[in-house]
Structure formats: C-alpha cells, structure tokens
C-alpha cells in the first residue's frame, strides 16, 4: 500500500481527468483511481481518498455540490488519477507478509510479534493494548522522541519512574 501511495509523487504515473472524462471512463467499465484526497469545503470531509476507485455515485455527488472550495480537485484540470501503468505496478507489488497470512511453508522472522510491534520480552518492547497505549503520557513521549523506551526515564520532577506493567 505504501508503494502504491507514493506512486502519485511521480507525475509520469498520473493524469488529470475532467468530470466528464472520469464519468465516461467509469461508464465504460474502466477503473479510475484517485491519487489524492478530494475534500469539498465546507464541510471538509473527504469524498475520495488516495487509492479509492471512482463510482457513478461519487461523481454524481460531486456534481451536485454547491461549495466554494474542493481541495484535491483542480477546476482547470479536473481530478488527478493514476494511469494504468501505475495500477499495474501497484498490483504487482507484493505486500509484506503478516504471520497470520503466511502459508504453511513460510515462517515469520525470528522474534516477530503478531502485529509487527516489539514484544514485551524484547529490548525496548512494551505492552500494546487494542484500544491504544495506556501507559503514562510522559513515557509515551519519551519513547516517541527517540530517547529510549520510556522505561526508567526521568519524569517532570527529574526523579526516575518505572512504567506500570
């Protein structure tokens, strides 16, 4: 997915389509894929996101809008979409294997956690919860700033703290 997203940074993989051209291609059964967020303002909610396939309904909705701005849409050029060669490159890019998607002959890398994060017993590892990181915010900040994993880092008062387990 990451490579597919970054293909939009190369103009040779993209083109602009007017709303009429996009609608014609969709009607012909061609796959028209957005390279950018297309966000009418107001209200400011994206109608298209990078990698999303255009549909008749989306084009109809966009035609019906009466808004002063549409971010990601150029009135002089239209929608920025991927060329077929970019879609072919994206389709042939092999995604990184997750352990739950490996076939029975492949083995995950040594020490790999199920979700790709470090395990608690690995250096720098920490407990991850399904609803986010529940550790003290000071420790989260310490880990995010590259100064360690937050374990035993000095708190705001300069004293050493131990994260909860």
N, C-alpha and C positions, 0 to 999 in steps of 0.2 A: 504494500500500500504506500509506503514512504516513497519508493522509487516512482510509482505512478503519479503521486502528487508533485514530485519535483520535475517531472517531465514538462509541466506547464511553465517552468522557468526558461525553457528553450523555445523561442518563438518559432523555430522550424517545425515544431510538433503541434502548433496551434494555428487556428484561423478564426476570423470573425464571421458570424452569420447574422444577417438581418432577421428580424422576427419572421418574416415571410419565408426566407430561405430555410430557417430552422423548422418551421411548420411543414414546409414541403418535404423536407428530408424525413421528418417523423412520419408523415402520411405515407411516404414510400417504404417505410419499414426500416430505414437506416437508423443506426444508433448514434444519437447526438449526445455528447457527454460534456458537461460544464467543466471548465478549468478553474473557475473562481466562485466565490460566494456571490450570489446575486441577491441583494437586500434592498427592498423598497423602504424608503424612509419618508414619513413615518409609516409604519410603526417600528421598523428596524429589525424585523425577524427575517432571517434568510429564507428565500423561496427555493434557491438552488445552492448546493454546496459542491466543492471540488469533487469530481468523480460521479456526480449524480447524473442519471440519464434523463433527458428531457422527455416529457409526455405531452399529449394533447391537452390534458387538464392544466398542466403547469403553464403552457403557452397561452391557453385561454384565460387563466387567472391573471397572467402578466398583462395581457391586452386590456383587461377590464379595470386595471388600476388607474387611479387618478391621484398620483402622488408627485410631489415636486422633485424628488430625487430617487434614483435607483442605483445604488452602489454596485459595481461589478458589471454594469451594463453601459455601453457607450452608445449614445443616441446617433452618433455619426458613423459607427461601425457595426454595432449590434452586440450579440453575445460572443464571448471568447470560448471556443470549444476545441476539443482535441481533434487532430487529424487521425485518419485510420491508422497510419503508421505508428502513432503514439499508443493507440489502443492495442495494437499488435505487440508492441514492446512490453506494455503493462501486462498483457495476458501471458506472455512467455516468461515473465519474471517469476521465479519460484519463491514463494513466501517462506520465511523462516519456519521450520517445523516446531510445533509445540509438542511436548511429551504426550499429550492426550490425542494427538493426531498422527503419531508415528505408527508405521506398520510394524508387524511383529518382528521384523528383522533389524530394525533400526533401534539404537539405544540412545537415550539422552546423554548429553555431555556430563562428565563427572561433576557432581556437586550441583547440578542444575536443579533449581526449585521448580515446582509445577507451574507457577505463574511467572517465572523468569526473574523473580526477585531473589535476593540472598536469603538463605535460611537462617534461623536463629543461631544455629551452631556454627555458622561460617563467620570468619573475621568480618566485622562491620555489619553483620546481619542484624535484623531487628524484626520484631513482631509486626506483621501486617494483618489488619482486620478487614473484613468485607466492606464495612462502612467507613473506611478511611483509617488514617493513622491517629490513634487515641493517646499517643504519648504527649508529654508536656510540650507546649509550643516552643519553649527555649531549646529543647533537644532537637526538635524538628528543624528549627532554624540553624542550629549548629551543624546538623548533617547536611543541610542544603547549601551551606556556604563553603563546603569543601574542607572544613576544619576538623573532620573526624566524623564518627558516627553518632555523636551526641552523648555517648556513654561516659560518664565521669567528667564531662566538660564543666567549666566554671559557670555558675549561674550569674544573675544580675548583681548579686551581692559579692561575687568573687569566690564564694565557697564552692567546693566540689559537690556535685549532686550525682546521684545514681538514678537512672531511669527506672520507672516501675516495670515489673515483669509480669 
